[in-house]
Amino acid sequence: MKKVLVINASPRGDRSHSRKLTDLFIQKWQQQAPEDVIIQREVGQANIPHITEAWIASAFTPPQKLTPAQKQTLELSNQLVAEFKAADVYLIGTPMHNWSIPSGFKAYVDHLMRFGQTWTFESGKPDGKYVGLVNHKKMYILTSRGDTGYNQGEHNAHMNFQTPYLRTVFGIMGIQDITEVTLENEEYGGQTFQDSLAKTHQKIADLFDS
């Protein structure tokens, strides 16, 4: 039995295409593995606070030296890290916002990037060599974009700060097995978008047929 952590990053509700993609993915996952546990983590519509100076000071204080106030400052972050590390599979649904990710999702990632818990340096102190502490996991990233051509080798690839960032930051945590599925042309609507939607749905279906 696996634990699948679903992370929805869109600030939109029923109008969110990335949420519809994660719903479709989970539907197919449960058809193949009904015994697996699905855990939902809302970051797009939840109030995930951005990190502060107090948070930074607390995060880099040795655990045995934390004050009660510092422990309280890290309480949410500790919960998010524990939930993240306990999962076996990650499913991320996120739109592209201004060529990157939504700010709420970035805040969530900042809470996960904990030195000594999700990543460290090879020598134990700054040396430029990152070592991930969240290993042997699988991640799926389902993205929605208004325009097109942001994949590697395409004409807008140099403007894609969404999936390269996610691959980098989660790769530093140790997650190397990452599969991407992208829905494009949202802003165009009409048949152009419907063609993209059908193509994306087929790619998700193919993940379970292979």
Number of C-alpha atoms within 10 A of each C-alpha: 9 13 16 22 22 21 23 25 28 27 19 14 12 8 10 17 22 27 25 15 24 23 14 14 19 17 13 16 17 13 10 11 13 12 11 13 15 18 15 12 16 18 22 23 14 13 11 18 13 15 15 10 8 12 18 14 12 20 22 12 13 9 11 6 10 16 12 8 11 18 16 14 19 19 11 14 23 18 12 17 18 14 15 19 17 14 19 18 18 21 22 21 26 31 28 21 15 13 17 18 21 19 17 21 23 18 16 23 19 15 22 24 19 18 15 15 16 21 20 21 15 13 11 12 9 10 10 9 12 17 19 21 17 21 16 11 15 16 20 18 20 26 26 25 22 17 15 19 16 20 15 11 9 10 11 14 14 13 13 18 16 20 21 13 13 18 19 13 17 20 19 20 23 19 20 18 13 16 13 14 18 25 25 25 20 18 12 13 12 10 10 13 18 15 14 18 20 11 16 20 16 11 16 19 15 10 13 12 7 5
